[in-house]
Every structure is written in C-alpha cells, then in structure tokens.
C-alpha cells in the first residue's frame, strides 16, 4: 500500500498561484472546492515552493475544536496581556510576523473554521500589507465576514479547485502502484470518486486490502463489486452528516432512480427536504434532472438504506414516473418495477427489455426478458432473452433458454426466431459453422412464408462470411424482401454490402447501407448492426479507392455515440482505425485499432468485440510492419490467429497481406511477393475482385513487374478509382517509366492512399536514376520522404531503397535491409536459407557498389 501518493494534474495550479503571489497587486489566494478534492495538498505544495525561494511561512490551523475558542486558531501567538479584542488582534498579528526579514506568507487551511477573532487577525495581516495569504475553504461553507470581505474587495483572488479527470485519476493510480490501471479500472475509480483524491485513496486502500484491486501482468485490475464500509463509510458519513428522515428519503429516492425528474421527486418528497438536500450538496440539479451529490453517497445509502425500504421506494418512483416513450425512460421504469415490491407487469417488462436491446444494454435486456418469461409472456420472451445472451457471447446459456422455451406459442416469424437463434448461436458463439448450416438446411425443408425468407437471409450472411460471394448474390436473389421484418432487412442489407463490396460495386454498397439505415429507424432489436453495416460500407469504399468517403463515413459513425454502451465501446474506434490505415495515417490507425484482447473485460465478451478483434488486429499488424516494427507486427498476427473464427474465411487475404508486410519489414521481399500472390489468388477464386485489386497493387508496391496484365483486366471490368490507378501504376513499373510512376504517385495521393503514393514516388527515384535524370530523382526522393513522414514514418522496401543509390540486386537489397536491422550474418543466413559465406559475399558486393565500408557502413547509412 503506497505511503506517499503523488500529486498529479496540479502543476499548472501550483505555478499559477506562485506567480500570482509574486504580483505586488495580489495580497493572497483563496483555494476553494469540495472536501477531499486536493485544496490542502495544493496549498502545501505552494508553501513548500515559496519557502524554498525565501518566503517566511506561518501556518494557522483552523479546526472545528478551535472554532469555539476566541483566537483558538492563533493560540500559539497569544499572550497574557489584557485589553479589548482590537488590542488582542493587533498583538497577535505582530506576533505572527515576529520580526521576520523578507516576505511573510500565511497559510490558513479550512478558513471557514476560523473563529471570529482569528479571522480578524488574517484580515489585519492582509490589510496592513504585512503578509500575503494562501487560504483554503470548502465549497458551500460559510466564511467569517472578516475573511469574506478580502475577496469581495479583490485583495485576495478566489480560485476554484476542480476534481481530477478520468485520465488524471488513472495517472495517480499508476504512479502510486507502479502499474497503469486497465481502462475499465480507471473508469470505475473515476465514476465512483469523481476525481476526489480523498475518496480515491480511501477506496484504493480498501480494495487493495480486500484483494479486489490487484496488479497483474503489468496492469492494475479491479474485479468484483465495491462496498462502502469500514473507514470509507466513516469518511462518507462524515461528509454527509446527520440526516433527518425527510432529507434521508430525498437522498434515497434519488439513489434508487438517479437521475430522477425534479417534478417526479416533488411528488414523492417534501419540498423543504429537497431544498435542504440540495443546499447540503447531497443532491444536485441539472436541466430538470436530480442527481446524487456524489456516487459514494449513493453507494452508502444502497448499503445502509434497507432492502425493504429501497424496494418500496423503487415502486413509488416507478408508479410516479411519466412515460415519455424514450427508450432510456422505458428501461429505467422497467428496472425499477422489476426491483420493487410491486406485482409483475409482463407487458411493461417486455417493453423495457426491448428498449434495453435498442440501447445495446444486453445485460439489462436479458434480466427483463427473463422476468417477463417468468411472468408468463410465452415463447417469444424466451427467444428474445436468448438473443440478449447471444449478444453477450453466452452461448450455452442461450441454448438452455431456447431448450426450455414452451413448445406452443409464438416463437417468431421475424428474423429473431427460434431457428435463427439456434443457428446464430451455433455459428458465432459455439463456432460450429457446419452445425449452423445443418440447422438452417433442415428448417428450409419445411419452412414457408416469412420464416423461410428470414432463414434465407441467415444463409446469405453465412455464405458471405465464408467468402462465397457469388452464392451470396444468388441467395439474395431468391429472397422476397416484402416478407422481411426490420431486423431481417438490415441483415439482408449487410449481406448485400459484403457481397458487392467484394465485387467492386461501391454504389450498390452505399445504396444497401442507406436502406439499412432506413430500416434501423423502425426496429429495436437490430441497433447493434449499425457497427457491422458501417464496417463493410467503409471497407467497400476504401477497397474501391473512394478513401475520403470511407474516412467521412467512419468519422461520422465514431462521433455518433454508437460506442457509448460498454459492449460496443471499441467497435466505432476500430472502424475509424481501419479507415485511417487506408488513408495512410499510421499514427491514427495504431491509436484506434485494438492493442490487445482482454477476456476478463465485459467488453471483450461482447459478440461484436469477440468476432471483430481478429480482423482489426491484422490491420494493426500491417500498420506496425509499415512503421518498421516487425516484432510487434509478428506478435499481432499471432494474437489475431488465436481468436480467428473458423467461419470467417472472407478475410483470409487480409491475413496473408499482414504476413506479406511483415516479411517486407524483415527484408524478405521475395517472400512478401509470394504471400501477396497467394492473397490475390484467394481473392480471385472467391470473386473478391475489389480485394484482388488491392492485393495486386500491394504486389506492385513490392516491385512486382508482372501484375500489370491482371490489373488491366480488373480495371476494365470494375472501373473503380483504385483499379484504374493501380493498373496505370503497374504498367509504369513494368515498363520502367519514371514519369508514369510520378503520375501514379500523384494519382494515388489524390485517391487518398498516401502509403502507396510514397512507394510509387520511391520507385520512380530508381527509374530516374537509371535514366540519368538526377534532378528528377532528387525531386522524387523529396516527395517520397515527405509522404512517408506524413504517414507517420512509413517504411517499405521502396522507401528503404532511397538510401541506396547504387544499383543493387534484389538479394543484395534484402540482405542490406537485414544488416540495417542489426542482424548478424549467421542470423541472416538462417532467415534467408543461405550459407554464412554467401551472406558475407553479398555484404561485400553491396559495400563495394555503394562505396560504404562493411556492415557498419551499411547499417549507419540505411538503419
């Protein structure tokens, strides 16, 4: 347990206060804020710095005990002399100064606890100019008039001390315990303490003692539920103080329903008690909503309010609430009803559960659907509950719920029906695609009408995931869209986006995404599909070369608030990272693409997070390789492989591309080209023509002069911006046309692919050099370096080659790149499957051609 907690996030405040104290027109500073926010710590830091530069510091200690005693805070400076109050104040003021040479700084902590005569001493010290002061006071407390006039007259400046923000709390915890908190841990601390350092310390001490807060694998993790007891409870109770029953009811009502509308609270509690609670900062109002004054107040009342009392209050609030139809209000009322002493209301519970699904809060939805099923709603509630469990990746529980569903009743004609749920659970949660196929194929033998159309939609999605593009289009053609509900329509649009994105039809992708957006306005159970729809829409635009549009779509989605619910928090960021990678912003891509998968985090258990991590992490591997970090890229590829879903074959080429960029980063250009060829061949075999274009373009970036033919065919067929530009790029490289490579670089940059633009510019340098165009080569070199820097320090075989003007063979370039990475000749020999003597010969020839001296010269020049 840390003995000393660092002060973080306060350096600017300390510096400002010290600067103001040096201003001859400023006589002091008053720091105000809530109890425990850090006022005293800041003031003491100011005092330490002031004393270090020559101030004579005096400290006046104001306490609740000394407040009842005249001059109690200044007792150390009092004498036995007589006289009236004025004489006493004068003598004590003189004693405080005590003949000090130089400036005197008086520090008064908790100035609101000063007795009246001590307050007059402080007033006299400031008014006479004998000393400057640093004061602290608690927000909302009454301050003696003698002190209050000091800031009213602007002699002492008033400064509010805010609580720490979430990042600062995380930094404090990291410094105190030597391990950064996980995001969830940091957010929980801030959510409960609101940045109040007194609460942060007390809560951390309690949770460390209880074993719930632990440092594990270099991170501070916090598991389990918090309880407000022991010294933490005493601390909170000290701040809350004694409450009369009417005020306690106000706090308890707000606690069970936070936030609660003021007009609803006014129905349930006395107006005078509401006003008293607000005055004592036990509650606070914002735009007609009432909140508990501090999260720990609420935790303490939940622990000590009594379960029977709190259940009764929840029922009172639920009955008093106005149902404005918004999803959040419907969910809150349903939860309050569920956790109250009121009899079950099945209709209300189903409405609330459906609204919770729309808000992507599947944990709450599952609880509400379970209660509705227990209340006798029927099979429909069981199916909907299974959907909620499925979205949390709790497959076995979902299967159990479906198995217990009544055999009679409505099991659904919409997309969310018993068959689709069993197949979905088999496909995604249980990772058994063959079983999912069996379930659907068997049902299609007998199902007709609407249920048959929904099953065909599921079949199309499974085919799309398997990369069977042509079969997706054929299956979609057999679906009567008029028989689909909103959820089924969105899923059909998702399959359409996936198929036509692969086929290189971006306009059809955009149309399907727009149709999905319209359908989402009329369904509550498909809100989570906004993520997948946006992902494939963004990917389809990027693959076709409409990169600026892809970035706009991803940025708009990231700002939309989709990522607010816990289960979806990272999805929008990852889509934005994908778009940034396509646009060549490696720094932004690495910021947004997933760093690790944490199975202990609830977010990590969510359906979308589990099934999206692998493909987004492969993109992260590409970005790492392009920044010249092959070790991290290799680890990322390995991590992605461990979570690879067996049904997701459609991005096999993405994995091969990641491996290719890793090979290139390691200097194995031949291997890189072979891997890209495999990726292009897979894409072609699966009718993923837009993806095939991107693969062949990458091959060109690796110096492949044989890609021009196939890219020409694809450009004639697809007519997308990427296909057209990539074909021209390949043609210029294959014919060693320097001017053509310059044009290709400019076209790639205009298209938004700055990484490829940098490679094309770098390749034109070698072409210009071979033609003897020295000035053009210099200009192209400058352009390539500018683009690579703008991308975040991108590297590639072409960019690395800028540092070698001599005409080296490909093998020599590969070995020089490995030398630049610091590998020994033996390590290079093992990696390249060559003898050490052969490597030594290549190093010698490369050194001779470049005029550099041995390995050291090559490493210094290229590394």
N, C-alpha and C positions, 0 to 999 in steps of 0.2 A: 504494500500500500504506500503510495508516494507521501513523503514527509513534506515536500515543498511543491506546490502547484505553480507552474509558470504563468506569467501574465502575458496573454496573447491578445492581439487586436486592440491594444490600448496605447501603443507607442505614439500615435498621432495626437491623442488626447493629452498625454503627458507633455509632449513637446509644445503643444499649443498653450497649455496652462503655464509652463515655464516661460514661454515667450511673452505671454500677457503680464506675468509678474514683473518682467523687466521693463514694461511700459510705464513711464512716470505718471501717466494719467489714470492708471488702473491701480486700485487700492486692495484688490483681492478677488478671489474666485470662489463661487459657491457651486459645488457639485451636487446635483440632486438626481434622485432616481429611486426605484423600488428597493426594498430591503433585499440585500444579498446580491445586488446587480454588479457590485465591484467598486462603489464610490470610495470606500475607505482604502482599498488596495491602490487605487489610482492616486489618491491624495498622499498616501505614504510614499509612493514612488516619487511623486513630485518633491516631497520633503527631503528624501534621500539625495536627489539630484541637486536641490537647492543648497543643502548643507555642504555638499561636495564642492560647490563653487563659492562658498564663503558666507552664505546666509547664516544668521544666528536663529536657530529654530526653537520655538517654545510650543509645547503641546498642552492644550486644555482639554481635559477628559470630561465629557458630559454624559451622565448616566441617569437612569430612572431614579436611582437612590439619591444622587447628589441634587437632583432637581428640587427636592423638597427642602433643601438647606440653602439659606442665603449665602451666596458666594461658594456654594459647595463644589462647583467645578474648578474654582480657583483657590481651593483651600490651602494649597502649598505656598501661596504668596500672601496669605492673610497674616495680620499681626495682632497684638493685644491692644493696640491703640483704640481710643474711643472715637467719637464723632458720629455724624449722621451718615446716611447712605452715600451722599456725594463725596464726602471725605474718604470713606472706605473705598469707593470705586477709584478715586484718584490715586490713593496709596497703592492699591493692588495693581493698577495699570503701570505705575512707576516700577513696582517690584518685578512685574513681568519683563519689562525692558531690562532692568537690572544693570544699567550702565554698559550695555553691550556696545562694542565698537563695530560699526558696519550695519547693514540692513538686518531687520528682525522680521522673521516670518512666523506667524502664529497659526498653528494647525488646531482647528476645533472640529472634532468628529461628533456627528449627531447633534448639530447645533439646535435642533428642535427640543432637545432635552436640557438646555441651559436654564438655570434659574434666572430670575429677572435681573438680579444684581450682576451676575456673571455676564449676562447679555449686555448690560451697560458697560462693563469692562471692555468687551470686544468692540462695542460701538465707539468708546472713547479712544481706543488704540487706533482705529481706522480714521476717525475724525481728526485726531491730532496729527496724523501722519507719522506717528511713532513706529508703526508696524504695518505690514501687509498681512493679509489673512488668506488661508485656504480653509473653507468650510465644507462640511457635508451635511445634507439633510435628506430625510426620507420624503418621497412624493406623498402629498396628501396630509402631511402632518402640519400642525400649527406651529409657527416660529415666533419667538418673542418679538414684540414690536420694535425693540431697540435694534435688533438684527435685521428684521424685515425692511426697515427704512433704508438700510445700506444699499440693497439692490434696487429699491424703488427710486432712490436718488442717483442710481447708476455709479455709485462709488465702488460697489462690488459687482462683478459681472456674474450672471447666472448661466450655468451650463448644465444641460440635461445629459445624464449618462445612460445610454441605451444598453439593453442586454446584448450579449453576443449573438451573432447569427449562426446558422447551422454549420457553416464551414469553420468558423472560429471555434465553436464547441468541439468539433472533430479535431482541430489542431491542438486544442488544450489537452484532450484525452490522449492524443498521440504522443505529445511531449511528456505527459505525466506518467504514462505506462510504457513508453518505448515501443509502441506498436500502433499503427493507424487503425481506427475503428472501421469496420465494414460500413458501407453506405447505410444499410438498414440500422445498424447500431447507432451511428451518428445521428440519424434522423429521429430515432426513438428518444435518444437523450435530449435532443433539442425540443421534440414535441412535448415531452413531459416537463422539462425545466424552463423552456422558452428562453434559454441562454442566461438564466440566473446562476451565477457561478457558485453561490452558496448551496443551491439545490443540486447543481452538477456534482460538486464534491461530495455532498452527503449521500446522494443517490449512488454515485460510483463506489463509495466506501461500503455502502450496504450491499450492493450487488456483487462486489468482489468477495465480501465476507460470506455471502450466501452461495457463492460458486456459480452464479448465473452469468457473471461477466468474467470472461477468460481471454487470455492471449493465446491464440492458436494459429500455427502456420504463418507467423509474422503479422497477424491481424488481431484486433480486439473484437471479440464476438460477444453478443448478448442474447442469450436464449431464455425462454420461459416468460412468465407473467410477472410484472412488478407488483409489489405490495407496499403500501405506505404504513410502516410500523416502526417500532423502536425509536431511535434518535431522529430519524427522518420524520416520523409522525409528530414527535415533540416539536421539531423545528417548524413544521407546517402549522401545528396548533398554536404555537407562539405567535405566528403571523396572523392567523385567523382571529384568535382571541375568543372570549366567551360570547356565545350567541343566544339571544332569546329565541323561543320556539318559532315565532312568526318569521324571523330572519332565517333561521335554520331551514324552514320549509322552502323559502325562496331559493336558497342555495341548492337544496336537494332537488327541487323541481327542475332547476336549470341543469343540474348534474345529470339527471336521467334523460334529458331531452335536448341537450346542447347541440346547436343553438335553438332557442325557442323564440317564437314571435312574442314581442312585448305585449301585444293585445291578448294573446293566449295566456301568458303569465299573469296578466292583470285579472283574468277571470278566476285564477286559482289561488292567488296570494293577495295579502293586504298591500295597498299602495304605499303606506308608510314603511312597511317592511322592505318593499322593493327599493325605495329611495335610500333607506339606511344601508342595505346591502351594497348598493352602488357607491354610496359615499365611503364605505369602508373597503372599497375595491375588491369585494367578494364576487361581484359580477361586473360586467361592463357591457355597454350598449353600442351597437353599430348598425346603422341603417334599419332600425326597427327590429333587429335581432339581439337576443340577450345571450351572453357567453359567461362561463365561469371565469372569475378573475385570474385564476392560474390553474393549469392542468392538475397540479398536485393537490389543490384544494378539492377538486372533483374526485381524485383517486382516494383521498382520505374519507370523503363522505360516502363513497361507494363501499368502502371497507367498514365504516362505522355507522352507517345510516340504518342498518337492519334490513334484512331481505324482505320481510313482510311489508314494512313501511315503503320501501322503494318500489315493490311490485304494485302496491296500491297507487302510488304517485304516478307510475307509468300509465296505469289505466286511466287516471284522471286526465292526464295530458292527452292520451290517445282519443278520448271522447271529446275533449275540448278543442282539438286541432281543427283548423279549416283545411279541407282537402281542395287545394288549388289545382290538382291534376298533374303537377310536375312530378317527374319520376322520383326525385330525391325526397319529396314530402310523402309520396305514397309509400316508399320504402321505410321511411322513419316511422310513419304511423303503424305500418305492419309489424315492425320490430317491437315498438312499444306495446302493441296489443299482445304480441307473442310472449313478451316477458313480463306481462302484467297479471293481475288476478281476475281479468275478465274472461268470460267463456269464449271458446274458439269461434272465430268468424272465418269460415272457409273461403268465401268469396274475397274478403279483404286480404287474406293471406296469399291467395293466388295472384291477385293484382300486384301486391307488394313484391312477390318473388319475381314476377315477370319484369317489373320495373327495375329490380336489382340486376337482372340479366342485362337489361338495356344499359345500365351504368357500369357493366363489366365487373360487378362485385359478385362473383360466383359463389363465394363462401356464404354470404348472407342469403343469396338466392336459394342455395341448397337447403339451408336451415328452414326457410319459409316454405319451400315446396314440400319438405318432409313433414312440417306441421300441417300443411293443407292435406297431404295424403292421409295423415293420421285422423284428420277431421272428416274423412270420408268423401273427398272430392272424386276419387276414382283413378283409373289407369293413366289419364292424361297427366296428373301431377307426378306420378312415378316416372314417366318418360322425361318430363321437364326436369325433374330432380336428377335423373341420370345425365342429362345434358350438362348441368352445372358441375357435377362430379367429373365428367369427362373433360370439361374446360380446365379443371384443376389437376388433370392427369391422374386422377384417382380411378383407374380403370377397373380394378377388382370390385371396388365399392359400387361403381356404376353397374357392373354386371349383376351384382347381388340385388340391387334395386330393381332392375329390369326383370330378374327372375322372380321377384316377389310381387310384381305388378299383377293386378287382377286380370283374369283371362277374359273377362267381359268388360264392355265399356269402350269408350273412345280412346284408342291408342294413337290416333293422329292420322289425318290424311295429308298434312303438310310435310315439309321436309323433315322436321323433328318428329319422327315417328319411331315405333319400337324397332323396326327392321333397320332403318338408317342408323339409329343409335347403337345397335349391336354391331353393325358393320363398322361404324366410325370408331367404336371402342377397340375392335379387333385391329383395325388398320393403324390407328395413331397411337393409342395408349399401350396396347398389348404388342404392337409392332409385328403383327401377323398378317401381311397383305394377302396371302393365299386364303386364309380363313375369311377375311373380309370379302374376297371375290366369291367364295363359296356361298356365303350368306346372301349376297345380292343376287347371284345367278339362280340360286334355289328359289328365292322370293319372286323373281321375274317370271318363273314358270307359271305362277298362279295369279299374281297381282295384275290388276287392271285399273283404268281410270287415273285419278290423281296420284294415288300411291305409286303406280308404275312410273309415272313421269318423274317423281321425286327420286326413285331408285336409279333411273337412267342418268339423272344429274350426278348422283354419287358415283356412278360408274365412270362418267366422263372425268370427274375430278381424280379418281384413282388412276385412270389412264394417263392423265396429264402429269401426275406425279411420277409415273413410270417412264415418262419421256416418249410415249407412243402418240405423237402429235396427230398423225393422220387419222388414227382411230378416234381421237377426241373429237375431231371435226365431224366424223361420220356419226358418232353417237349423239352429238349435239343436234345434228340434222334430224334425228328421229324423235326429238322431244317436242311436245306440244306446249309451248310456253304459256298458253292460256290456262293450263291446269296447274301451274306452279304458284305456290304462295310466295310471300316476300322473301323468306329465307331461301327457298329453292331458287328463286330468280337470281338472288345475289350469288349463290353457288354456281349457277349456270354461267353467270357473267364472269366469275372467277376462272372457270374452265375455258371460257372464250378468250379472256385476256391472256391466259397462259399459252394456249394454242397459237393464237395469232401473233403474240409476241415472238414466239419461236419461228413462225413462218415469215416474219418480217413485214407484218401488216400493222404499222403503228396507228393508223387512223381507225382501224377496227378495234384495236385495243382501247383507244380513247373513247370510242363510242360505247363499248361494253362497260368501261369504268363509269361513264356518265349514267348509263342505265342502272348500274348497281347503286350509284348514289341516290337516284330517284327511288329505287325500291327500298333502300335503307330508311327512308323517311317514314315508311309505313309498316315497319316490322320492329319488334322489340328484342327479338332473340338473335339477331344477326349483327348487332353492333360491332362485335369483335372482328367481323370480317372486313371492316374498313382497313385494318392493317394489311392482310394478305392482298386485298384488291389494290391498295396503294403500292405495295411492294412490286407486284407483277406489272402494274402500269408504269412505275418508274423504271423498272428493269427493261421493259419493252421499248420505252422511249430511248433509253441510253444505248441499248443494243443497236437500234436503228440509226443512231447518230444524232438524235434530237436531244442533246445533252442539256442545253439550257432549259428546255421544257421539263426534263426529268428532274433537274435541280429545283425548279419552281414548285413542282408537284410535291417533292419530298419536304421542302422547306415549309410550304403551306400546311402540310399534314403535321409536321413537327410542332408548329405553332398552334395547332387546333385544339390542344388539350387532350388528345387521344391517349397520351402517355401518362395521364394522371393516376388512373387506378393502378394498384400495386401489381396486378398480374400482367399489365401491358406496358409498364413504365419504360422499358428499353426498346420496344419494337419500333416506335417512331424514330428514335435516335439512330437505330441501326439502318433503317431505310435511308435516312439522311446521309449516314456514313457511306453507304453504297453509292449514292449519287455523287458525293464528293470525290470518291475514288474514280468514278467515270470521268469526272471533270478535271482530275489530275491534282486535287488538293490533298496531298498525303497527310498533312498535319491534321486537317479537319476530319479526314477519313479515320485516322487512328484514334482521334478523340471520341468518335461516335460508335465505331464498330466494337463489338464486345471483347473485353480483355480476358475474361475467364467465365466459367460456368460454375455457379455456386449452388449445389443441390440442397444445401441447408436453408437457402433463402426461399420464401414463399414464391417470389417472382420466378425463381428457377424451376418451380414445379408447374407453372402455368403452361397450358397447351401450346400457345404460340411461342413462348420463350424456349421451351424444350425442343420444339421442332424447327425453330429458325436459327438456333445458335450455330449449328454446324456450317451452314452455307454462308452466314455472315462472318464467321471466324475464318473461313477460307479466303474471303475477301481481305480480311485483316492480314492474313499471311502474305497475300500479294503485295499489300501496302508496305509491310515490313521488309519484304525482299527488295522492293523498289527503293527503300531508304537505305539499303546496304546493311541490313541486319539479318543475315541468313540463319543464325542460330535461333533467334526469336521466331522467324518465319517457319523453321522446321518444327519447333515446339507447337506453333499454332496449327500447322497441318496435322500433327499427331493428335492434338486435343480435339480437333474437328472430327477426325476419323473415329474417335471413341464414342461420339454421340451421333454418328451418321445413322439416319433412319433407313432401314432396308427398302422401304417403298419409294424413297426419293431418289430416283435414277436420273431425273431430268437435269440435274446439275452435275453430273459426272464430269462434264468437260470443264466445269469451274475448278474442280479438284485437280484435274490434270494441268490446267493453266497455273494454279498456285504452285504445283510441283515444278512446272517449267520455269517460273520466275525464280523459284528457289535455286534451281540448277544454274540459271543465268547469274544470280547473285554470287554463287560459288565459283563462277568462271567456267562452268561446264556448258558451253554454248551448243555443242553437238547434242548433248542430252536434252537441253532446253528445246531445241528444234524438234527432236524426236517426240517429246511429250506434247508439244503443240500440234504436231501432225496427228497424233492419236486423238487429241481433243477435237480437232476439226473433223476427223473421220467419224468419231462417235456422233457429233452433231449432225453431220450429213446423213448418216444411217438412220437417225431419228427425226428427220425432217426439221431440224432446228437450224434453219438457214440463216437467220439473223445472228445466232450464236456462232455458226460456222464462219461467217464473215469476220467476226471479232477474233476468232482463233487464227484465221489466215493472216489477218492484219498483224497480230502478235508475232506470227512467224516472220513476217517482213521486218518487224522491228528487231528480230534476232538475226537479220541478214539473209533470210531465205529468198533466193532469186527464182525459185520455181513455183511460187504461189500465184503469180500473175494470171496464169491461164484460168484457174478455178475462180479467182476473184472477178475476172472479167465476165465469166458466165453468171455469177451471182449478181453482179451489178446490173447486167442486162435484164435479169429476172426480177429482182427486188426493187431496184430504183430508189433505194433508201439513201440518205446522205452518207452514211458510213460505207455502204457498199460501193458507192460511186467514188468517194475519196480514197478508200483503201485500194480499189482497183488501179487508180491512177498512181498511187504511191508505189504499189508493187511493180507496175510497169516501168516506172522511173528507176527503181532499184535494179531491176533485172537488166535494163539497158545501160546502167551506169550513167544516167543522165542527171548531172548535178543540178541543172536548172529545174528539171522536173521534180527532184527531191526538195528543192527550195519551195516550189509551188505547193507540193504535198504538205510540207510543214506548215505553211500559211493556211492551207485549207483545213488541216487537222485542228489548228488553233482556233480558227473561225468556227469550226464544228463544236469546239469545247473540249476536245481531247488533247490537253496540253502535254501529257506524258508522251503520247505518240508523236506530237509535234516536235518535242525535244529530240526524240530519237531520229526522226526524219532529218532534222537540221544537222544532227551529229553525223549522220550517214552522208549527207551532202558534203561535209567537210572533206572526207576521204576522197570523194569523187572529184571535188575541185582540185585537191592536191595532185591526184593522178593526172588531171588535165593541165596542171601547171598554173592554175588560177589562184595565185597567192592571196590577192586582196579579197576575192570572193570566199576563199577558205577562211580567212580571218573573220569576215563578217558572219559567216555561218557559224563559226566557233562561238562568237559572242552571243549570237541568237540562241544557240543550243544551251549555253551556260545560263543565260537569262531565264529561259524556260524551265530548265532543271531546278534552278534556285526558287523560282516562283511556285514550283510544285512541292516545295518543302525539302529540297536537297535530293532530288531523284537521281538514282544511278541506274545504269543498264550497260550491256556490252558496248553499245554505240557511244554512250556518253563517256564511259571509261576510256574508250579508244581515242578520245580527243587529246589525251595527254601523250599519245604516241604518234609522232608524225611519220616515223619510218614505216615502210610497207611490210608489216609482219604477216606471217601465215596465221591462219585461224588457230592452229595448235599453239603457236608461239603466243598469240594474244591470250588464249585460255591460261597458259602457264604463267604469263606475266601477271594476269589478274590474281592468280592464286598466290604468287610471290608477294604481291601488294597487300594481300590479306594476312601476311605473316606466316604462311605455311612453310614448313621445311621441304627440302627436295624429296625426302622419304615420304612425307605426308601427301605431297602432290603425286608422287608415283603410285601410291596406294589408291588415291582417289581416281586417277586417270587410267589405272591399269597399265602402267608403263614401268620400265625399269628406272632405277635411280640414275643410271648413266645416261639414259635417253633424256630425262628431265634436265640433267646438267648440260647436255648438248643444246637443248632448246634455250635454256637460260643464257648460255654463252652466245648463241647466234642472235638472240634478241638484244643482248647488251651491245654486241658489235654493230648491229643495224641502227640502234638508237644513239650510239655514242655514249652510253652510260656505263658506269663501272660496276659490273657484277650485280648480285642480288640486292645489295644495299642501295645502289643507284636506281635500280628499277623500283624498289619499294618506296624510296623517297620521292621519286617522280610521279608514280602512279597512285600510291597509297593516300 
